[in-house]
């Protein structure tokens, strides 16, 4: 059991094989205080809905397109038609899209109700289900509308990864690697040795990767819940580039979030090398590992176009965009002094 220590809003993260079969037991305390309302996507519910036989779920289409104003409105309308009360809990069963959508709906309906995360993808299990960032995508960019709203509990069953398509599993692995790159070089070394086994289905490797990732995130969130000290900003490593790449594709499933993050991390390393911050061999090592497990980290996008998307990034402050760069594997830091013109030229050289 891992705890996110946030005082009265602290919550537990349970990671255990077969946990989905006993989810009802863990949800029972919440059911005593209110109703449990399931939110899932159509694919995930078809696979795991039988674990919640008494539920009348709210279902959304799978994919990034469901993180939208229209789908948020649909979910809110359903919740209000069901006469949701503040003491009720929305249960998010699915990947990062479902978790983000459910969390944002829970944050704003009736000025806030509780929710529980039951992530079923590697990306959500290793990263997005923990920390309370919720939101939707809009025309201007990724996750630009949302709220900080912590879940009441996170239940992680690595067995659900057995039904995940290989591409989506690999996409989630990018977020696992991220935790080694930002502050744990030994864990990155573990990834180099065990990443292929994780992707091939070795349960011990999956369990270790998830526990290490969420443990690291829980500690960071406890220190800097709302990104006020710069500590939590390290979790955005690779994401400034990634969000721009996703926006350039129109948030379509042509580029999954984890695929964009993998590319973004490689770009962050290469930019750090060009700025004289990072040993070139570290950038090569990272790029080689991601390519070895199947990522295509090349980009086919105009630097100016990507920079235009970055200008809408929610982290922009006083017209400046902080970049999470690195001095080497496990040595990420926030840099507020990157020249954006140089970034555009750098991106053009990468394409």
SULFEN-V755226 format. One record per residue. N is the residue number from 0. RES is the residue in one small letter. SS is DSSP state (A for helix, B for strand, O for the rest). OMEGA is omega in radians with two decimals (NA if undefined). D_LAST is the distance of its C-alpha to the last C-alpha in Angstrom with 1 decimal. Layout:
N | RES | SS | OMEGA | D_LAST
N | RES | SS | OMEGA | D_LAST
This chain:
0 | x | O | 3.12 | 43.8
1 | x | B | 3.14 | 41.3
2 | x | B | 2.95 | 42.2
3 | x | B | -2.97 | 40.1
4 | x | O | -3.12 | 42.6
5 | x | O | 3.13 | 42.8
6 | x | A | -3.12 | 46.5
7 | x | A | -3.13 | 48.1
8 | x | A | 3.09 | 44.8
9 | x | O | 3.11 | 44.1
10 | x | B | -3.09 | 43.3
11 | x | B | 2.97 | 43.1
12 | x | B | 3.12 | 40.3
13 | x | B | 3.13 | 41.9
14 | x | B | -3.07 | 40.0
15 | x | O | 3.05 | 42.0
16 | x | O | 3.14 | 41.9
17 | x | O | -3.05 | 43.9
18 | x | A | -3.11 | 43.9
19 | x | A | -3.12 | 43.3
20 | x | A | -3.14 | 46.8
21 | x | A | -3.10 | 48.4
22 | x | A | -3.13 | 46.3
23 | x | A | 3.13 | 49.4
24 | x | A | -3.12 | 51.3
25 | x | A | 3.13 | 48.6
26 | x | A | -3.06 | 48.4
27 | x | A | 3.13 | 52.2
28 | x | A | 3.11 | 52.7
29 | x | A | 3.14 | 50.4
30 | x | A | 3.12 | 52.3
31 | x | O | -3.11 | 55.5
32 | x | O | -3.12 | 54.3
33 | x | O | 3.11 | 52.8
34 | x | O | 3.01 | 51.2
35 | x | B | -3.11 | 48.1
36 | x | B | -3.07 | 45.8
37 | x | B | 2.95 | 43.0
38 | x | B | -3.11 | 39.5
39 | x | B | 2.99 | 37.3
40 | x | B | -2.98 | 35.1
41 | x | A | -3.13 | 36.6
42 | x | A | -3.10 | 35.2
43 | x | A | -3.14 | 36.0
44 | x | A | 3.09 | 39.5
45 | x | A | -3.14 | 40.2
46 | x | A | -2.94 | 39.6
47 | x | A | -3.11 | 41.2
48 | x | A | -3.12 | 43.3
49 | x | A | 3.07 | 46.5
50 | x | A | -3.12 | 46.4
51 | x | A | -2.93 | 47.3
52 | x | O | -3.07 | 50.0
53 | x | O | -2.98 | 51.6
54 | x | O | 2.94 | 48.5
55 | x | O | -2.91 | 47.8
56 | x | O | 2.88 | 44.0
57 | x | B | -3.08 | 41.6
58 | x | B | 3.09 | 38.8
59 | x | B | 3.09 | 35.4
60 | x | O | 3.08 | 32.9
61 | x | O | 3.04 | 30.4
62 | x | O | -3.06 | 26.8
63 | x | A | -3.12 | 24.8
64 | x | A | -3.14 | 26.3
65 | x | A | 3.05 | 29.6
66 | x | O | -3.00 | 28.5
67 | x | O | 3.04 | 29.6
68 | x | A | -3.06 | 32.4
69 | x | A | -3.11 | 34.1
70 | x | A | 3.05 | 34.2
71 | x | A | 3.11 | 35.3
72 | x | A | 3.11 | 38.0
73 | x | A | -3.13 | 39.1
74 | x | A | 3.14 | 39.4
75 | x | A | 3.13 | 41.4
76 | x | A | 3.12 | 43.6
77 | x | A | -3.13 | 44.4
78 | x | A | 3.13 | 45.2
79 | x | A | 3.08 | 47.5
80 | x | A | 3.10 | 49.2
81 | x | O | 3.12 | 49.8
82 | x | O | 3.11 | 51.4
83 | x | O | 3.10 | 49.2
84 | x | O | -3.09 | 50.8
85 | x | O | 3.13 | 49.6
86 | x | O | 3.12 | 51.0
87 | x | O | 3.14 | 49.1
88 | x | B | 3.03 | 46.0
89 | x | B | -3.10 | 42.9
90 | x | B | -3.10 | 41.7
91 | x | B | 3.13 | 37.9
92 | x | B | -3.13 | 37.6
93 | x | B | -3.11 | 34.1
94 | x | O | -3.07 | 30.5
95 | x | A | 3.13 | 28.6
96 | x | A | 3.14 | 28.8
97 | x | A | -3.13 | 32.5
98 | x | A | 3.13 | 33.0
99 | x | A | -3.12 | 31.2
100 | x | A | 3.14 | 33.0
101 | x | A | -3.13 | 36.3
102 | x | A | 3.14 | 36.1
103 | x | A | 3.10 | 35.4
104 | x | A | 3.13 | 38.2
105 | x | A | -3.12 | 40.5
106 | x | A | -2.98 | 39.7
107 | x | A | -3.10 | 40.8
108 | x | A | -3.09 | 43.4
109 | x | A | -3.08 | 46.9
110 | x | A | 2.96 | 45.2
111 | x | O | 2.99 | 44.1
112 | x | O | -3.10 | 45.2
113 | x | B | 3.01 | 44.4
114 | x | B | -3.13 | 41.8
115 | x | B | 3.12 | 41.1
116 | x | B | 2.96 | 37.9
117 | x | B | -3.04 | 38.1
118 | x | B | -3.09 | 34.5
119 | x | O | 3.08 | 33.9
120 | x | O | 3.14 | 30.2
121 | x | A | 3.14 | 28.8
122 | x | A | -3.13 | 26.5
123 | x | A | -3.12 | 29.5
124 | x | A | -3.09 | 31.9
125 | x | A | -2.99 | 29.9
126 | x | A | -2.82 | 28.6
127 | x | A | -3.12 | 29.0
128 | x | O | -3.07 | 32.7
129 | x | O | 2.98 | 33.7
130 | x | O | 3.00 | 33.7
131 | x | O | 3.02 | 34.6
132 | x | B | -3.13 | 31.4
133 | x | B | 3.10 | 31.8
134 | x | B | 3.13 | 30.2
135 | x | B | 3.04 | 28.5
136 | x | B | 3.05 | 25.4
137 | x | B | -3.06 | 25.9
138 | x | O | -3.08 | 24.1
139 | x | O | 3.14 | 23.0
140 | x | B | -3.04 | 21.4
141 | x | B | 3.01 | 21.8
142 | x | B | -3.09 | 25.3
143 | x | B | 3.08 | 26.4
144 | x | B | -3.10 | 29.9
145 | x | B | -3.11 | 31.8
146 | x | B | 2.91 | 34.3
147 | x | B | -3.14 | 35.2
148 | x | O | -3.03 | 37.7
149 | x | O | 3.05 | 38.5
150 | x | O | 3.08 | 39.7
151 | x | O | 3.14 | 43.2
152 | x | B | 3.03 | 42.2
153 | x | B | 3.13 | 39.4
154 | x | B | -3.05 | 40.4
155 | x | B | 3.07 | 38.0
156 | x | O | -3.11 | 38.9
157 | x | A | -3.14 | 36.5
158 | x | A | 3.13 | 38.2
159 | x | A | 3.14 | 36.4
160 | x | A | 3.13 | 33.2
161 | x | A | 3.12 | 35.0
162 | x | A | -3.08 | 34.4
163 | x | O | 3.08 | 30.7
164 | x | O | -3.06 | 28.3
165 | x | A | -3.12 | 26.3
166 | x | A | -3.12 | 22.9
167 | x | A | 3.08 | 24.4
168 | x | A | 3.13 | 26.0
169 | x | A | 3.13 | 22.8
170 | x | A | 3.10 | 21.1
171 | x | A | -3.13 | 24.1
172 | x | A | 3.11 | 23.9
173 | x | A | 3.13 | 20.8
174 | x | A | 3.04 | 23.3
175 | x | A | 3.14 | 25.7
176 | x | A | -3.12 | 23.5
177 | x | A | -3.08 | 22.8
178 | x | A | 3.02 | 26.4
179 | x | A | -3.05 | 26.4
180 | x | A | -3.07 | 23.4
181 | x | A | -3.05 | 24.9
182 | x | A | -3.06 | 28.5
183 | x | O | -3.09 | 29.7
184 | x | A | 3.10 | 28.5
185 | x | A | 3.12 | 31.3
186 | x | A | 3.05 | 30.1
187 | x | A | 3.06 | 26.6
188 | x | A | 3.07 | 28.6
189 | x | A | 3.12 | 30.5
190 | x | A | 3.12 | 27.3
191 | x | A | -3.11 | 26.3
192 | x | A | -2.96 | 29.7
193 | x | A | -3.10 | 30.4
194 | x | A | -3.14 | 27.2
195 | x | A | 3.11 | 27.7
196 | x | A | 3.09 | 31.3
197 | x | A | -3.11 | 30.5
198 | x | A | 3.13 | 28.2
199 | x | A | 3.05 | 31.0
200 | x | O | 3.13 | 33.6
201 | x | O | -2.99 | 35.5
202 | x | A | -3.13 | 37.3
203 | x | A | 3.12 | 37.9
204 | x | A | 3.13 | 34.3
205 | x | A | -3.12 | 33.4
206 | x | A | -3.14 | 36.3
207 | x | A | -3.11 | 35.4
208 | x | A | -3.12 | 31.8
209 | x | A | -3.11 | 32.9
210 | x | A | 3.13 | 35.7
211 | x | A | -3.09 | 33.8
212 | x | A | -3.09 | 31.0
213 | x | A | 3.05 | 33.4
214 | x | A | 3.11 | 35.7
215 | x | A | -3.12 | 33.1
216 | x | A | 3.13 | 32.1
217 | x | A | 3.14 | 35.8
218 | x | A | -3.13 | 36.5
219 | x | A | -3.14 | 33.7
220 | x | A | 3.12 | 34.7
221 | x | A | 3.13 | 38.3
222 | x | A | -2.95 | 37.5
223 | x | O | -3.00 | 35.3
224 | x | O | -3.00 | 35.6
225 | x | O | 3.06 | 34.2
226 | x | O | -3.12 | 31.6
227 | x | O | -3.11 | 34.0
228 | x | O | -3.09 | 33.9
229 | x | O | -3.12 | 30.3
230 | x | O | -3.11 | 31.1
231 | x | A | -3.14 | 29.8
232 | x | A | 3.12 | 26.6
233 | x | A | 3.12 | 25.5
234 | x | A | 3.11 | 25.3
235 | x | A | -3.12 | 22.3
236 | x | O | -3.12 | 20.2
237 | x | O | -2.98 | 16.7
238 | x | A | 3.09 | 17.9
239 | x | A | 3.04 | 16.8
240 | x | A | -3.07 | 13.1
241 | x | A | -3.11 | 14.5
242 | x | A | 3.09 | 16.7
243 | x | A | 3.11 | 14.1
244 | x | A | 3.12 | 12.0
245 | x | A | 3.13 | 15.5
246 | x | A | 3.14 | 16.6
247 | x | A | 3.09 | 13.8
248 | x | O | 3.14 | 15.2
249 | x | O | -3.13 | 18.7
250 | x | O | 3.12 | 19.8
251 | x | O | 3.13 | 20.2
252 | x | O | 2.98 | 20.7
253 | x | O | 3.09 | 17.6
254 | x | O | 3.13 | 16.1
255 | x | O | -3.10 | 18.8
256 | x | A | -3.13 | 19.2
257 | x | A | 3.08 | 19.3
258 | x | A | 3.10 | 16.2
259 | x | A | 3.12 | 14.3
260 | x | A | 3.10 | 16.4
261 | x | A | 3.11 | 15.4
262 | x | A | -3.13 | 11.7
263 | x | A | 3.12 | 12.9
264 | x | A | 3.08 | 15.2
265 | x | A | 3.11 | 12.9
266 | x | A | 3.12 | 10.9
267 | x | A | 3.09 | 14.4
268 | x | A | -3.12 | 15.5
269 | x | A | 3.10 | 12.8
270 | x | A | 3.11 | 13.5
271 | x | A | 3.08 | 17.1
272 | x | A | -3.11 | 16.9
273 | x | A | 3.14 | 15.6
274 | x | O | 3.11 | 18.4
275 | x | O | -3.07 | 20.9
276 | x | O | -2.90 | 21.9
277 | x | O | 3.07 | 21.1
278 | x | O | -3.13 | 21.9
279 | x | A | -3.09 | 19.0
280 | x | A | 3.09 | 20.9
281 | x | A | 3.11 | 20.8
282 | x | A | 3.11 | 17.0
283 | x | A | -3.12 | 17.1
284 | x | A | -3.14 | 20.0
285 | x | A | -3.14 | 18.4
286 | x | A | -3.13 | 15.3
287 | x | A | -3.12 | 17.8
288 | x | A | -3.11 | 20.1
289 | x | A | 3.09 | 17.8
290 | x | A | 3.14 | 16.6
291 | x | A | 3.14 | 20.3
292 | x | O | 2.96 | 21.4
293 | x | O | 3.13 | 19.0
294 | x | O | 2.95 | 15.9
295 | x | O | -3.05 | 12.5
296 | x | O | 3.05 | 10.3
297 | x | O | 3.09 | 6.9
298 | x | O | 3.06 | 5.1
299 | x | O | -3.09 | 5.2
300 | x | O | 3.13 | 6.4
301 | x | O | -3.11 | 7.4
302 | x | A | -3.13 | 8.2
303 | x | A | 3.12 | 11.8
304 | x | A | 3.11 | 12.2
305 | x | A | 3.14 | 11.4
306 | x | A | 3.10 | 13.6
307 | x | A | 3.07 | 16.2
308 | x | A | 3.14 | 16.5
309 | x | A | -3.13 | 16.9
310 | x | O | 3.10 | 19.8
311 | x | O | -3.10 | 21.7
312 | x | O | -3.09 | 21.5
313 | x | O | -3.12 | 25.1
314 | x | O | 3.11 | 24.9
315 | x | O | 3.12 | 24.6
316 | x | B | -3.11 | 27.9
317 | x | O | 3.08 | 29.3
318 | x | O | -3.12 | 26.0
319 | x | B | -3.12 | 24.2
320 | x | O | 3.09 | 21.7
321 | x | O | 3.07 | 22.4
322 | x | B | 2.99 | 19.7
323 | x | B | -3.13 | 20.7
324 | x | B | -3.04 | 19.7
325 | x | B | 3.01 | 21.4
326 | x | O | -3.14 | 23.6
327 | x | O | -3.11 | 23.3
328 | x | O | -3.11 | 23.9
329 | x | O | -3.04 | 26.4
330 | x | O | 3.14 | 26.1
331 | x | B | 3.09 | 24.1
332 | x | B | -3.14 | 25.2
333 | x | B | 3.14 | 24.6
334 | x | B | -3.10 | 23.5
335 | x | O | -2.98 | 24.5
336 | x | O | 3.14 | 23.6
337 | x | O | 3.10 | 19.8
338 | x | O | -3.04 | 19.0
339 | x | A | 3.07 | 16.9
340 | x | A | 3.09 | 15.9
341 | x | A | 3.09 | 14.6
342 | x | A | 3.12 | 12.6
343 | x | A | 3.12 | 11.0
344 | x | A | 3.08 | 10.3
345 | x | A | -3.11 | 9.1
346 | x | A | 3.10 | 6.5
347 | x | A | 3.13 | 5.4
348 | x | A | -3.13 | 5.7
349 | x | A | -3.03 | 3.8
350 | x | O | NA | 0.0
